[in-house]
Amino acid sequence: MQNPVLQKVSWGFFPYYPTFHRPMPKAIDLIDPVKGISAHAWNKDRTQLAVCPNDNTMMIYGNCQAPDKKDWKLLHTLDEHDLLISAIDWSPVTNLIVTCSHDRNSFVWTYDTSEAKWKPSLVILRIDRAALDVKWSPDGKKFAVASGAKCVPVCYFEAEHDWWVAKMIKKHRSTVLKVAWHPNSQILATGSSDFKCRVFSAFVRQIDNSQDSLNFTPKAFGEDCWEAGAYGWVDSVAWSPSGNTLAFSGHDSSIQFVDFTSAGDDAPVESIRFQQLPIQDCRFVSEAALVGVGHDMNPLLFSKSSGKWSFTRKLEEKKAVSAPSTAKATTGVAAARALFQSKTSKGQDTAKKTDKLETTHESAITCMQLMGGGNFSTTAADGKVVMWDINTLGVDMAALGIK
């Protein structure tokens, strides 16, 4: 059956699916590839980009809508952390930046327009292991931190005391690798190295007006609403735009989709195994499409059709490579020479060798951020920032529900 996501093009009497000569994703060589990039985040209008060059500093670039790197400007270099910054998130609601680090702390950064600089506010997370991931809630009032301390601090600002308060979720048995907020800002999903994906209540009475428990039984803060197992570390978690579907990927090259439309506690889980390397980060680009990135250096597209999820394709197709000559010898002498040559070259690659990879990224992709309208960005250990436009990659946007 024809995959409705692949875009068919008419060419004479025969339809074909364009594989080569597609527009390449926009790549910016921003950081020295020896260092790489561990995390990045965009501001609301995508004109500024915050990146961590795999150390304890955060660099903020401006004029990032410009297509050429030479027009990008380094505006700020912030180095309050003592160890590697593991994650960055930039709230489109409040314009606050939150960072977390292996030094076990978080900073909330506020831009002072009068002094034209970012000012940090230290958040005491009360953890004794590294902080690994951080995400703002969609309403911008809270953020959650994944940590190696087997817990998740959920932090909110207490205006009366002028500081950030951390409330702890302590139901994990091992390192928490990733967190993801439901669109209602009161449900939190976590992925852990104990092979579990869990959903918790993150309702904070002090700042949330009324409790929205989705289709789960209303529970107090930190109580688990749902959990499911995987066959490896749960490396990434993501909610669909409506919050009806949860996806989580395992270190065994698998991804699970959970439909919370009406089932709640007994939601069905649909599992997909794929041949590529494990996914380290994933995002829904629509209700019917998800993109996962990671060790394969090539974004993977999953789509929903007729109520079922399936692996669709790699977003970056391999380039055509000419095969070595295999012309047959025409004389007995030539045939004998070819026989001896084949004996001496056995086990060796006689094709023309090249150091150029077939993907835009040249190392594992470490972070992914949505940019709207089917666009997203990725950063990797190769120091590149790559902007992807699904519409230019031979994918039918209408079939994916992307506007």
C-alpha distance (Angstrom), angle and dihedral (degrees) to the residues before:
residue distance angle dihedral
M1 . . .
Q2 3.80 . .
N3 3.80 115.1 .
P4 3.83 106.3 -121.5
V5 3.79 91.5 -151.1
L6 3.80 96.4 64.3
Q7 3.78 108.5 83.3
K8 3.82 113.7 -125.4
V9 3.80 118.5 -145.2
S10 3.79 123.7 -161.9
W11 3.79 116.0 -127.2
G12 3.78 114.1 173.0
F13 3.80 109.8 -58.6
F14 3.79 94.2 -24.4
P15 3.80 127.5 71.1
Y16 3.79 116.9 -141.5
Y17 3.77 137.4 -177.7
P18 3.80 112.7 -127.0
T19 3.80 110.8 -123.4
F20 3.79 105.5 159.4
H21 3.82 132.1 44.0
R22 3.81 93.6 34.8
P23 3.81 117.1 147.2
M24 3.79 109.8 -86.6
P25 3.81 121.0 -123.6
K26 3.79 114.6 -99.0
A27 3.82 109.5 -98.7
I28 3.81 125.7 -168.4
D29 3.83 118.3 -167.2
L30 3.79 93.9 -145.0
I31 3.81 106.8 154.5
D32 3.80 132.1 34.1
P33 3.84 106.1 -88.7
V34 3.80 88.9 -133.9
K35 3.82 87.2 67.8
G36 3.82 102.9 30.9
I37 3.81 128.3 -172.7
S38 3.80 122.9 -77.8
A39 3.83 98.9 -176.4
H40 3.80 143.5 -2.1
A41 3.81 140.1 -177.2
W42 3.82 136.9 -175.2
N43 3.79 130.2 -137.0
K44 3.81 119.6 -121.1
D45 3.83 98.4 -85.4
R46 3.84 94.6 36.5
T47 3.81 93.1 -119.9
Q48 3.81 94.6 116.1
L49 3.79 129.9 48.1
A50 3.80 129.0 -163.0
V51 3.81 116.0 -156.8
C52 3.78 136.7 173.6
P53 3.84 113.5 -142.5
N54 3.80 91.6 -148.1
D55 3.80 94.6 -82.7
N56 3.82 139.1 75.3
T57 3.81 96.3 -67.4
M58 3.80 133.3 90.1
M59 3.80 117.9 -151.2
I60 3.81 120.9 -160.6
Y61 3.81 118.2 -157.6
G62 3.79 125.9 -165.1
N63 3.83 134.9 -155.6
C64 3.81 88.3 36.8
Q65 3.81 92.3 154.2
A66 3.81 86.5 76.2
P67 3.82 112.2 102.4
D68 3.81 94.2 -139.6
K69 3.79 123.6 70.7
K70 3.80 92.2 -140.2
D71 3.81 88.9 66.9
W72 3.82 92.6 55.4
K73 3.80 113.3 99.0
L74 3.80 127.3 -151.4
L75 3.81 102.4 -131.9
H76 3.81 104.5 171.3
T77 3.80 140.2 10.8
L78 3.81 112.0 -162.6
D79 3.81 121.7 -170.3
E80 3.80 109.3 170.1
H81 3.81 93.6 126.3
D82 3.81 120.0 86.3
L83 3.81 97.9 -151.4
L84 3.81 139.4 28.0
I85 3.81 116.1 -42.8
S86 3.79 104.3 -128.1
A87 3.83 100.5 -175.1
I88 3.81 142.5 11.1
D89 3.80 129.9 -165.6
W90 3.82 127.7 -177.8
S91 3.80 116.2 -159.1
P92 3.84 113.9 -136.3
V93 3.83 88.8 -160.2
T94 3.81 101.9 54.1
N95 3.85 101.6 14.3
L96 3.81 88.0 -127.2
I97 3.81 120.2 142.3
V98 3.79 120.9 -145.7
T99 3.79 123.6 -164.8
C100 3.79 131.9 -176.8
S101 3.76 128.8 -164.6
H102 3.77 147.4 -172.6
D103 3.82 85.7 -103.1
R104 3.86 86.1 79.0
N105 3.80 94.1 -114.5
S106 3.78 139.3 104.4
F107 3.78 129.8 -149.7
V108 3.78 126.6 -156.1
W109 3.80 109.3 -151.9
T110 3.81 121.4 -150.6
Y111 3.80 122.0 -169.9
D112 3.81 114.0 -128.7
T113 3.80 105.9 -153.4
S114 3.82 93.8 -168.2
E115 3.81 92.3 57.0
A116 3.83 95.2 28.8
K117 3.78 93.6 -133.0
W118 3.80 141.3 105.1
K119 3.81 117.1 -106.7
P120 3.83 121.0 -156.6
S121 3.78 127.9 -137.0
L122 3.80 114.3 -163.1
V123 3.81 116.6 -131.1
I124 3.80 115.2 -157.8
L125 3.80 103.8 -143.0
R126 3.82 96.2 -175.8
I127 3.80 93.3 -135.8
D128 3.81 128.7 132.1
R129 3.81 97.7 -153.4
A130 3.80 135.6 56.1
A131 3.80 122.2 -64.9
L132 3.81 107.9 -125.7
D133 3.80 109.8 178.1
V134 3.80 138.1 13.6
K135 3.81 133.0 -169.6
W136 3.81 134.0 -179.9
S137 3.78 116.0 -132.9
P138 3.83 111.6 -112.5
D139 3.82 91.3 -107.9
G140 3.82 91.0 53.1
K141 3.82 94.6 -126.2
K142 3.82 99.7 107.1
F143 3.77 140.9 24.1
A144 3.80 131.1 -158.7
V145 3.80 127.2 -146.7
A146 3.81 126.9 -154.3
S147 3.79 113.3 -147.2
G148 3.76 146.4 179.0
A149 3.81 88.6 -120.3
K150 3.84 91.8 83.0
C151 3.80 91.0 -110.9
V152 3.81 141.5 89.8
P153 3.82 119.6 -134.5
V154 3.82 111.3 -150.4
C155 3.80 107.7 -159.8
Y156 3.80 131.6 -161.3
F157 3.81 133.8 170.5
E158 3.78 118.9 -101.9
A159 3.81 105.2 -157.0
E160 3.80 93.9 -169.7
H161 3.81 91.8 64.0
D162 3.83 96.5 25.7
W163 3.79 95.5 -127.1
W164 3.78 143.3 100.1
V165 3.81 116.4 -99.9
A166 3.82 122.5 -152.6
K167 3.81 121.7 -149.1
M168 3.79 115.0 -168.7
I169 3.81 132.2 -129.5
K170 3.82 105.3 -160.6
K171 3.80 107.3 175.0
H172 3.82 99.3 108.1
R173 3.80 127.3 103.5
S174 3.80 97.7 -156.4
T175 3.80 143.5 10.0
V176 3.80 115.7 -33.2
L177 3.80 107.4 -135.1
K178 3.82 105.3 179.6
V179 3.80 141.3 12.8
A180 3.83 131.5 -162.3
W181 3.81 130.0 -173.3
H182 3.79 123.7 -136.8
P183 3.85 112.0 -126.0
N184 3.83 89.6 -107.4
S185 3.86 89.9 63.9
Q186 3.82 91.1 -132.7
I187 3.81 102.6 83.2
L188 3.81 121.1 67.0
A189 3.82 127.8 -165.7
T190 3.80 121.5 -158.7
G191 3.79 135.3 -169.0
S192 3.79 118.4 -151.7
S193 3.79 140.7 -174.8
D194 3.81 88.7 -120.9
F195 3.85 85.5 81.4
K196 3.82 92.8 -105.4
C197 3.78 137.2 120.5
R198 3.80 112.5 -158.8
V199 3.79 137.1 -174.2
F200 3.82 118.4 -149.3
S201 3.76 138.1 -174.6
A202 3.82 108.3 -110.1
F203 3.80 95.4 178.2
V204 3.82 109.4 146.4
R205 3.77 110.8 -166.6
Q206 3.81 93.8 -156.5
I207 3.82 94.3 64.0
D208 3.83 108.1 14.0
N209 3.79 113.2 84.1
S210 3.81 100.3 -151.6
Q211 3.78 132.4 -4.2
D212 3.80 119.0 -99.3
S213 3.79 107.4 -172.6
L214 3.82 96.2 175.6
N215 3.83 106.7 -140.3
F216 3.80 93.1 -31.6
T217 3.77 128.0 101.8
P218 3.85 106.6 -91.5
K219 3.80 109.4 -99.6
A220 3.79 138.4 178.5
F221 3.80 122.9 -99.3
G222 3.79 113.4 -66.8
E223 3.80 96.5 16.4
D224 3.80 114.8 130.2
C225 3.80 116.5 -117.0
W226 3.81 99.6 -177.7
E227 3.79 142.2 -6.6
A228 3.79 138.8 -176.4
G229 3.78 134.6 -175.5
A230 3.79 131.0 -120.7
Y231 3.81 132.6 -166.8
G232 3.79 93.9 -115.0
W233 3.78 143.1 11.8
V234 3.80 111.0 -42.4
D235 3.81 98.8 -121.1
S236 3.81 100.4 178.1
V237 3.80 142.4 13.6
A238 3.82 131.3 -168.9
W239 3.82 139.8 173.2
S240 3.79 124.1 -141.3
P241 3.85 116.8 -116.0
S242 3.82 91.7 -98.1
G243 3.80 93.4 43.7
N244 3.81 91.8 -125.2
T245 3.82 94.9 113.1
L246 3.80 130.3 49.9
A247 3.80 122.3 -165.6
F248 3.79 127.3 -167.4
S249 3.79 130.0 175.7
G250 3.79 128.4 -145.8
H251 3.78 130.8 -145.8
D252 3.81 88.0 -118.6
S253 3.85 90.8 74.1
S254 3.77 94.6 -96.6
I255 3.78 135.6 123.5
Q256 3.80 128.8 -161.0
F257 3.80 128.5 -155.0
V258 3.81 119.3 -158.2
D259 3.81 121.8 -163.9
F260 3.81 111.5 -148.4
T261 3.82 94.8 171.9
S262 3.78 94.7 120.3
A263 3.81 109.7 -24.5
G264 3.80 98.7 78.2
D265 3.82 108.4 172.9
D266 3.83 92.7 15.8
A267 3.80 97.4 46.3
P268 3.84 114.5 158.8
V269 3.81 117.5 -113.4
E270 3.81 120.9 -144.8
S271 3.81 113.8 -161.2
I272 3.81 127.5 -159.6
R273 3.81 126.1 -170.4
F274 3.80 116.9 -159.6
Q275 3.81 134.1 -171.9
Q276 3.79 97.2 -127.7
L277 3.81 127.1 90.1
P278 3.83 119.9 -80.1
I279 3.80 122.7 -69.2
Q280 3.81 115.7 -118.2
D281 3.81 99.1 -176.5
C282 3.80 134.9 13.2
R283 3.80 140.4 -178.0
F284 3.80 136.0 -173.4
V285 3.81 110.3 -120.4
S286 3.82 89.6 -173.2
E287 3.81 139.4 -12.3
A288 3.81 89.4 -84.2
A289 3.80 102.2 37.6
L290 3.80 137.3 59.1
V291 3.80 130.3 -178.6
G292 3.80 121.1 -153.2
V293 3.81 126.4 -167.9
G294 3.77 134.5 -173.9
H295 3.78 143.6 100.1
D296 3.82 94.1 -2.1
M297 3.86 89.8 70.1
N298 3.81 87.4 -139.7
P299 3.84 124.8 90.1
L300 3.80 113.5 -115.5
L301 3.80 120.8 -144.1
F302 3.81 121.9 -146.7
S303 3.80 120.5 -175.4
K304 3.78 139.8 -174.8
S305 3.79 120.3 -128.4
S306 3.82 128.0 167.7
G307 3.79 89.8 -3.6
K308 3.83 94.6 -55.6
W309 3.80 130.4 105.0
S310 3.80 120.8 -137.9
F311 3.79 141.5 165.7
T312 3.80 107.0 -95.3
R313 3.80 107.8 -177.7
K314 3.76 148.5 -63.3
L315 3.78 109.1 -78.4
E316 3.78 92.8 -136.8
E317 3.79 111.2 55.8
K318 3.78 120.9 -151.3
K319 3.77 117.7 -99.3
A320 3.79 119.3 -115.3
V321 3.81 112.1 -94.9
S322 3.79 121.7 -161.9
A323 3.81 113.5 -123.8
P324 3.80 121.0 -127.1
S325 3.78 116.8 -95.7
T326 3.80 114.7 -85.2
A327 3.81 99.5 176.8
K328 3.79 112.9 155.7
A329 3.79 121.3 -118.8
T330 3.81 113.9 -104.7
T331 3.84 99.5 -157.0
G332 3.80 135.8 45.7
V333 3.82 93.0 -114.9
A334 3.80 91.5 50.2
A335 3.80 90.6 47.9
A336 3.82 91.3 52.2
R337 3.83 90.9 48.7
A338 3.81 90.5 49.9
L339 3.82 90.3 50.0
F340 3.83 93.1 54.8
Q341 3.83 91.7 43.7
S342 3.79 90.8 53.3
K343 3.83 89.8 51.9
T344 3.80 93.2 53.0
S345 3.83 94.3 45.7
K346 3.80 97.2 45.6
G347 3.80 111.5 134.9
Q348 3.79 92.6 16.7
D349 3.79 128.0 108.3
T350 3.79 106.8 -120.8
A351 3.80 94.8 -179.7
K352 3.78 119.0 104.2
K353 3.78 108.3 -83.1
T354 3.79 124.1 -138.6
D355 3.80 134.5 179.5
K356 3.81 91.5 -146.7
L357 3.79 114.5 109.0
E358 3.78 121.3 -141.5
T359 3.82 92.9 -124.7
T360 3.79 131.5 71.9
H361 3.79 91.6 -125.6
E362 3.79 115.0 63.0
S363 3.78 97.6 -164.0
A364 3.80 140.7 31.2
I365 3.81 114.0 -53.2
T366 3.80 108.4 -119.6
C367 3.81 104.2 -178.5
M368 3.81 141.1 21.1
Q369 3.83 130.3 -166.5
L370 3.81 130.9 -176.3
M371 3.81 119.2 -121.2
G372 3.82 100.0 -176.8
G373 3.80 134.2 -103.3
G374 3.79 95.1 50.1
N375 3.81 92.4 -49.8
F376 3.78 123.3 124.4
S377 3.79 139.3 164.1
T378 3.79 132.4 -135.1
T379 3.78 134.9 -165.9
A380 3.77 127.8 -164.7
A381 3.77 145.8 -179.4
D382 3.83 87.5 -87.6
G383 3.83 91.7 73.4
K384 3.82 94.7 -114.5
V385 3.79 129.2 133.6
V386 3.81 108.3 -154.1
M387 3.82 124.7 -168.6
W388 3.80 114.8 -155.8
D389 3.80 127.1 -160.2
I390 3.81 109.7 -167.0
N391 3.82 90.4 -162.8
T392 3.82 90.9 67.0
L393 3.81 94.8 47.9
G394 3.81 99.2 74.5
V395 3.81 95.6 -94.8
D396 3.80 123.9 136.3
M397 3.82 103.3 -122.6
A398 3.81 93.8 -167.0
A399 3.81 91.9 56.3
L400 3.80 89.1 53.7
G401 3.79 93.5 47.7
I402 3.82 92.4 -118.6
K403 3.79 115.6 149.6
